[in-house]
Every structure is written in structure tokens, then in C-alpha cells.
Amino acid sequence: MVTGDTLGIGDLARRTGVPVRTIRFYCDEGLLEPTRSTGGHRRFDSATVDRLNLVRRLRGLGMGLPSITDILAGQRSLTDAVAAERAALDREVAALAWRRSALRAVEEAPPTDRAARLELLSAVQDGFSAHDTLVRLWHPMTTGPIPPDTVRMFLDVSAPRPPELPTPAQVVAYAELVLLAADRALPAQLRASTLVNHDRITDLGALHAAVGAACELAFPEVSAGAPPKPGPALDQFVAAHAAALKTRDTPEFRRTLNQRTAADRHPQLRRYWHLTGEITGEPAPVGVTHTWLLDALNHSVS
């Protein structure tokens, strides 16, 4: 029934296709603001039709009432709310994909290995928390005067994000990365080398860029399986460190640099970089190439 310019709850239900009981619920939740007739019945103005249709469509997309309330109140734009809802759904889908691959990894393991595989994978809740663990491991190496773009690049390389649809092998490799990162010995190894003398380096961004260029130069040899050896890539690598410390590339400097970076050749870090390659599918991840250069330096001074 229509009274003046207002609608009764039944007429509003017929115009929008929303059941009366649902309209009452929306009123109780504050999404709709009816007036009351002299008889105490809910009355709705004509604008409520559009408002309720918007609520119905957003609910059809699975959006929660708090987000819808923010949109109706003008506290959040429709674009922002939809983007946030999609991001949350992406995270949920990724978490389900991780769980599915983890279950397959246990299922596909030989019977004698299943208990160990189950223990490894049960320590990692999902790919997001696993990635956070890796970021915490490497974040102390980004606290110096490094440009934000360089920090992001460094963390992308050192703490690779889990694949959106990981294979069982990738889930196992990622869980092993987390296990390594949780070992207190690994951060100690990093502090013993990577952070040494950083207080003497005024431009860590330039050092990262120069070392990255040396790794790119070594990439063809590393991906081809060539043994570590002196050459242009190693010379560029050493020159980058010498320039950062405002000194020259001399035999003595190479021996000092080799001692300083000895911890970066530790078996745990070698294993770490090998696992990143299993996750990313790269033939020679930056960490593997960097270790190849360190090995070349060690062989050359030995």
C-alpha cells in the first residue's frame, strides 16, 4: 500500500524482489531508515527503492554488511569496497590452493616419508604467514640508506612470494625455506657478513645495483652450469664493493672481502637459494648467482 509519497513494506518488497523478513532485518541493522505511520507501521520513501536495490546487488556479490553500511554512509566508495572484497577473496582462494597442495604433498610422499612431510608442512599455516617469516629474516638488511625501490627488489628476490597456485613440490620447498629462516643460526650468519661495514657505506642502493649488474653478467655462465671462475663478472662484483667502501680493487682487498663474505657461502644459505629456484622456476636465481661469484672470489684468492 502507498500512502502519500511513502511505501509500505509489502510494496517495497514487491518492487525490489527482497523478502519482507529481509527488509525488516536490514532496518534492524540500520541499512534502511524507515519512518513510522500513526499506526506504527514502517514507511519508506521512494529513494529507498534504489538504496535497497543497491544493497541487494552488493549482497549478491557476497559483500558483508559492514562494507555495505560504509558505502551507504559515504564512508567508503563503491570502487574501494569492491577492490577490498576482491583482495580478500584472492587471499582466501590462495589459502585454499596452498592447503590443497599441502594435502597432495603429504598424499604423494612415500609412506616412510609421510610423517616427516606432515610435520614439515604442519608448521606452515599458509603462504601468507610463510612469506611474512621470510621478510622478517631479510628486513634487517634493508634498514640502511637504501631507496624504497631497491628495498622492494631486494625483498622480492630474497623473500619470494608463494605462487598463487603452488604445486605440491613448491609448497614443500617453501616450507623448507621457512624452516631455514626459523633457525637462529641463519640470521646470525647474515649478521656476520651482510651487515658488516654497512655503517661505512653511504649509498647502499648503488651497491645493490652494482652487485645486481655483476650477477646479470654472470647469469649465462651460472645457468649453463659453468664452474665458478675469475672473469669480468667477478671483477665487476669486486669493483662494486671497492667503490662502496671508497677503496681500490687490490689482492689485499679481495682477501678481506672474501673473509667478510665467508658466511654467505654457508651451506644453509646455499640451500636457501636453491630452494628459491625451485619455487620461482628460475634457472639461476640471483642468490645462486651471487653465491657463484663468492665461490669464484674464494677460489681466486685461495
Helices and strands as residue ranges (DSSP letters): E 2-3, E 6-8, H 9-16, H 20-28, E 35-36, E 42-45, H 47-60, H 65-72, H 78-108, G 111-113, H 114-122, H 127-138, G 139-142, H 148-158, H 168-182, H 185-193, G 198-200, H 204-223, H 232-244, H 251-260, G 262-265, H 267-280, H 286-301
